Amino acid sequence: MTEETPFRHESIWHMVAAPTVWTLHFAIIYAITAVECSKIGTPEVARLSILVLTVAALAVIGVIAWKAWVQWDYPDDQDYVHDKPTVEDRREFLGHAGFLLSIASAIGVIFVAMPALFIETCL
């Protein structure tokens, strides 16, 4: 193991990565929809953009979730409790929290994209 590995596992940045992807997805889709509907008045380009960005965001969140699952290491010890002041418990807690935030972020991305399925005009 390298010296960078323990720091990366103890950092909270990877835990907040999935909600950050969700936030960026929301902001970009909102901007694209506003620009496309105000200039053209037809939602086809906006719908295609929403589809592409949603698939990309879900793929990134999936990678983040997988890395968090591996860090959580649940299948190894079947342990949900991470209450000891040890490096292992902190690492597993951050992985557990990151995994759950990834699930919530994926649901959020799907809900942000759902109006594109139902709305037929920009008016």
Backbone as a ProteinNet text record, in pm:
[ID]
protein_1_A
[PRIMARY]
MTEETPFRHESIWHMVAAPTVWTLHFAIIYAITAVECSKIGTPEVARLSILVLTVAALAVIGVIAWKAWVQWDYPDDQDYVHDKPTVEDRREFLGHAGFLLSIASAIGVIFVAMPALFIETCL
[TERTIARY]
83.6	0	88	41.5	116.2	77.7	150.3	121.9	-8.8	-51.5	-173.2	-299.7	-292.7	-412.2	-482.4	-411.8	-485.2	-551.2	-484	-544.1	-671.3	-665.9	-782.4	-900.6	-875.1	-983.2	-1037.4	-960.4	-1007.5	-1064.5	-1056.3	-1105.2	-1256.9	-1322.7	-1467.8	-1503	-1404.6	-1434.1	-1501.5	-1457.6	-1522.4	-1663.4	-1689.6	-1824.1	-1923.3	-1877.8	-1967.9	-1961.6	-1889.2	-1875.9	-2008.9	-2082.7	-2210	-2312.9	-2331.7	-2423.5	-2375.8	-2245.1	-2192.8	-2228.6	-2218.7	-2259.1	-2408.3	-2487.9	-2632.3	-2659.1	-2589.4	-2607.6	-2568.2	-2454.3	-2410.7	-2508.4	-2557.7	-2656.1	-2780.2	-2828.8	-2947.1	-2922.5	-2809.5	-2781.1	-2763.9	-2693.1	-2669.9	-2799.3	-2879	-3006.5	-3099.9	-3102.9	-3186.8	-3143.8	-3013.5	-2962	-2989.8	-2964.9	-2989.3	-3136.4	-3222.4	-3366.2	-3409.6	-3359.5	-3396.2	-3349.4	-3227.5	-3173.4	-3245.4	-3260.8	-3323.9	-3469.9	-3542.7	-3684.8	-3705.9	-3615.6	-3633.8	-3591.9	-3493.6	-3446.4	-3527.3	-3552.2	-3612.8	-3761.1	-3796.5	-3935.7	-3972.9	-3876.9	-3902.3	-3810.9	-3862.7	-3785.4	-3699.2	-3689.7	-3617.1	-3469.7	-3404.6	-3262.8	-3245	-3334.5	-3326.3	-3346.7	-3440.9	-3465.4	-3344.5	-3283.8	-3166	-3050.6	-3033.7	-2928.7	-2953.4	-3078.2	-3112.5	-3083.8	-3116.4	-3089.4	-2940	-2860.8	-2715.9	-2654.7	-2691.6	-2635.8	-2680.9	-2802	-2852	-2777.5	-2757.4	-2682.1	-2539.1	-2477.3	-2340.9	-2334.2	-2429.5	-2431.1	-2452.8	-2543.9	-2567.5	-2445.2	-2372.2	-2249.8	-2144.2	-2126.9	-2028.9	-2069.9	-2197.1	-2245.1	-2229.3	-2248.7	-2228.4	-2084.3	-1989.5	-1847.8	-1818.7	-1871.7	-1852	-1913.4	-2032.5	-2098.8	-2017	-1962.8	-1882.1	-1757.4	-1690.6	-1571.6	-1609.3	-1723.7	-1768.6	-1804.4	-1866.9	-1900.8	-1774.3	-1673.4	-1546.7	-1482.6	-1488.2	-1430.5	-1508.8	-1640.4	-1723.5	-1684	-1654.8	-1605.2	-1705.5	-1833.2	-1937.2	-1932.4	-1915.4	-1916.8	-1806.7	-1698.6	-1586.6	-1619.7	-1679.1	-1703.1	-1849.6	-1941.5	-2085.1	-2113.4	-2044.8	-2052.5	-2117.1	-2232.1	-2297.2	-2252.7	-2197.6	-2163.5	-2018	-1998.3	-1864.1	-1844.6	-1845.3	-1844	-1714.1	-1614.2	-1486.3	-1395.5	-1310.1	-1219.8	-1096	-1119.5	-1008.4	-1008.4	-895.6	-884	-978.1	-989	-1076.1	-1222.6	-1267.5	-1407.4	-1436.5	-1341.9	-1361.6	-1368.9	-1280.7	-1278.3	-1409.2	-1454.3	-1578.7	-1699.9	-1699.2	-1809.9	-1819	-1704.1	-1704.9	-1749.5	-1710.8	-1757.1	-1906.2	-1956.1	-2099.1	-2179.7	-2136.8	-2207.3	-2199.7	-2082.8	-2068	-2157.3	-2171.5	-2258	-2403.5	-2448.7	-2587.6	-2614.5	-2518.3	-2534.8	-2536.4	-2465.2	-2468.8	-2607	-2668.8	-2803.7	-2901.5	-2893.1	-2981.7	-2956.8	-2831.6	-2798.4	-2849.7	-2840.2	-2892.9	-3043.8	-3112.3	-3257.4	-3286.2	-3207.4	-3224.8	-3202.7	-3102.1	-3074.7	-3191.9	-3244.9	-3359.3	-3480.7	-3506.6	-3621.7	-3603.4	-3479.3	-3454.6	-3481.9	-3451.7	-3467.6	-3608.9	-3690.8	-3824.4	-3915.9	-3914.2	-4002.9	-3980.6	-3860.1	-3833.4	-3913.9	-3955.8	-4037.5	-4181.4	-4230	-4371.3	-4404.3	-4314.7	-4341.7	-4315.6	-4415.5	-4403.6	-4370.2	-4399	-4366.8	-4298.5	-4237.6	-4170.9	-4264.5	-4384.7	-4477.3	-4544.5
-119	0	125.3	225.4	350.2	438.7	546.5	641.4	716	726.8	801	724.5	592.5	512.3	541.4	544.7	572.8	710.2	811.7	945.1	945.6	879.1	877	809.3	704.8	634	710.7	802.3	879.6	1015.1	1048.1	1176.1	1171.2	1282.8	1288.2	1335.3	1372.7	1424	1320.7	1195.9	1094.3	1063.6	1094	1071.7	1172.7	1293.8	1396.9	1408.4	1319.1	1325.1	1297.6	1196.8	1163.3	1277	1335.5	1450.5	1569.1	1582.5	1688.6	1662.4	1536.9	1500.7	1529.9	1494.7	1520.7	1670.8	1751.3	1896.1	1953.5	1909.9	1957.8	1914.1	1791.8	1741.4	1830.5	1862.9	1948.9	2086.1	2147.4	2282.2	2286	2187.5	2185.8	2159.3	2066.7	2038.2	2158.6	2224.9	2343.9	2450.2	2471.3	2573.3	2535.1	2409.4	2365.5	2379	2337.5	2346.1	2491.7	2578.7	2719.5	2781.3	2751.6	2808.9	2751.8	2620.4	2557.6	2599.5	2604.5	2640.4	2788.9	2873.8	3016.4	3054.8	2987.6	3022.3	2954.1	2827.4	2750.8	2726.1	2689.8	2660.7	2515.1	2431.6	2287.6	2211.9	2110.3	2042.3	1925.2	1901	1782.6	1786.1	1899	1910.5	1901.1	1965.4	1959.2	1816.9	1745.4	1606.8	1518.5	1533.1	1453.8	1488	1615.5	1657.6	1600.9	1603.8	1548.6	1399.3	1328.7	1185.6	1156.9	1226.2	1202.9	1238	1352.1	1393.2	1302.1	1252.1	1162.4	1029.6	975.4	849.9	869.5	980.5	1008.4	1024.8	1099.6	1120.5	989.4	905.5	776.5	685.9	693.3	613.7	659.7	790.1	842.8	806.5	821.4	786.4	636.2	555.5	411.8	377.3	444.7	422.8	466.3	579.7	628.7	531	481	385.1	256.8	208.7	87.2	106.8	220.1	247.4	258.5	318.7	329.1	191.4	107.4	-29.5	-107.6	-94.7	-163.5	-109.8	19.2	78.6	38.3	28.5	-11.1	-150.4	-240	-373.2	-454.4	-436.6	-509.4	-660.3	-709.7	-856.3	-927.2	-856.9	-918.6	-949.1	-852.8	-874.7	-862.1	-834.2	-824	-728.5	-615.7	-523.9	-392.3	-359.9	-231.5	-124.5	-163.7	-69.7	-26.9	104.4	161.3	266.5	222.3	318.9	322.6	249.7	251.3	357.6	417	520.2	457.9	376.1	313.1	358.1	342.5	379.3	293.7	164.5	75.8	116.8	148.9	190.6	322	416.8	543.8	519.9	436.3	404.6	338.4	240.3	171.2	262.5	350.7	445.3	537.3	590.2	679.1	604.9	478.7	398.7	373	342.2	317.3	443.3	556.3	682.7	720.9	701.3	731.7	645.1	517.2	427.5	471	502.8	546.4	679.8	770.9	898.1	877.5	777.7	746.3	698.3	616	568.6	686.9	773.1	890	982.1	996.4	1082.2	1024.2	893.3	829.4	849.2	834.2	858.1	1003.8	1096.2	1237.8	1268.4	1208.3	1229.1	1178.8	1065	1009.2	1101.5	1151.8	1240.1	1373.5	1423.2	1548.1	1528.6	1411.1	1385.9	1345.6	1303.1	1252	1350.4	1479.5	1569.3	1566.7	1532.2	1525.4	1415.7	1317.4	1209.3	1252.8	1345.3	1379.3	1511.7	1605.7	1738.9	1737.1	1776.9	1769.7	1904	2013.2	2144.6	2227.7	2334.5	2425.4	2533.5	2541.3	2647	2617.5
0	0	0	-66.7	-72.1	45.2	57.9	165	140.4	14.9	-16.8	19	25.5	46.9	179.3	294.3	418.4	418.6	363.5	361.2	277.3	163.7	76.7	145.4	221.3	288.1	408.9	462.6	576.7	536	410.8	363.4	343.1	372.6	350.7	210.4	129.7	-3.6	-90.8	-82.5	-164.8	-114.9	11.4	66	8.9	-15.7	-67.6	-219.1	-283.9	-429.8	-499.6	-454.2	-519.4	-506.9	-387.8	-382.7	-467.1	-483.2	-569.1	-715.2	-757.9	-895	-913.6	-815.2	-820.8	-834.4	-755.8	-759.1	-895.2	-946.9	-1078.5	-1187.7	-1177.9	-1273.7	-1272.7	-1154.9	-1142.6	-1204.3	-1169.6	-1218.6	-1370	-1424.4	-1568.4	-1644.6	-1595.1	-1661.7	-1654.8	-1542.3	-1527.9	-1628.3	-1641	-1733.5	-1879.1	-1913.7	-2051.3	-2087.6	-1999	-2025.4	-2040.3	-1956.6	-1965.4	-2097.1	-2136.1	-2259.6	-2381.6	-2388.4	-2504.2	-2518.8	-2409.8	-2418.7	-2446.5	-2398.6	-2424.1	-2565.6	-2620.7	-2755.3	-2864.6	-2850.2	-2958.9	-2935.9	-2814.9	-2784.4	-2802	-2840.6	-2854.4	-2758.6	-2695.3	-2592.4	-2640.9	-2772.4	-2819.4	-2780.9	-2803.3	-2768.8	-2616.9	-2545.2	-2399.2	-2349.6	-2407.9	-2367.3	-2393.5	-2510.3	-2542.8	-2448.5	-2419.7	-2326.2	-2187.1	-2144.3	-2013.3	-2008.7	-2114.6	-2119.9	-2110.5	-2190.2	-2191	-2056.3	-2001.8	-1872.8	-1759.1	-1766.3	-1662.5	-1664.9	-1783.1	-1793.9	-1744.2	-1782	-1737.1	-1585.1	-1528.8	-1383.6	-1309	-1358.8	-1293.9	-1304	-1414.1	-1427.4	-1327.3	-1314.4	-1218.4	-1076	-1044.6	-910.3	-886.4	-989	-974.8	-939.9	-1003.5	-971.1	-827.6	-789.3	-652.4	-552.5	-583	-493.2	-481	-592.5	-588.4	-501.7	-517.2	-435.4	-288	-258.5	-119.5	-63.9	-145.8	-102.6	-67.5	-151.7	-126.3	1.7	22	143.3	267.3	255.2	368.8	415.8	322.5	354.4	435.3	408.3	481.6	461	338.8	322.8	401.7	431.6	502.3	647.9	718.4	861.4	903.1	808.2	836.6	953.7	954.8	1067.7	1024.6	1085.7	1061.5	1160.6	1271.6	1378.4	1363.3	1362.2	1347.2	1455.8	1582.1	1691.9	1770.9	1727.8	1798.7	1738	1819.4	1766.8	1700.9	1601.1	1530.3	1385	1320.1	1178.5	1094.3	1125.4	1049.4	1060.4	1181.9	1199.1	1128.2	1133.4	1062.2	911.7	860.5	717.7	675.7	753.8	720.4	734	833.1	847.8	726.8	682.2	565.4	440.1	427.4	314.6	321.3	440.8	460.9	427.7	482.7	457.5	309.5	248.6	106.6	19.4	55.7	-19.2	-9	112.4	130.1	61.1	65.4	-5.4	-156.7	-204.5	-347.5	-389.6	-306.6	-336.1	-339.1	-238.4	-234.1	-353.7	-393.4	-507.2	-638.6	-654.3	-775.5	-785.4	-674	-672.7	-708.1	-654	-684.8	-831.5	-892	-1034.2	-1118.1	-1083.3	-1157	-1144.9	-1024	-1005.5	-1076.8	-1084.1	-1156.9	-1305.8	-1358.1	-1501.9	-1540.6	-1446.7	-1479.7	-1553	-1524.5	-1599.1	-1750	-1794.1	-1937.9	-2005.2	-1927.8	-1983	-2007.1	-1926	-1927	-1994	-1989.1	-2044.4	-2194	-2272.4	-2417.4	-2481.8	-2413.7	-2469.8	-2363.6	-2408.2	-2315.8	-2262.5	-2314.4	-2274.9	-2145.3
[MASK]
+++++++++++++++++++++++++++++++++++++++++++++++++++++++++++++++++++++++++++++++++++++++++++++++++++++++++++++++++++++++++++

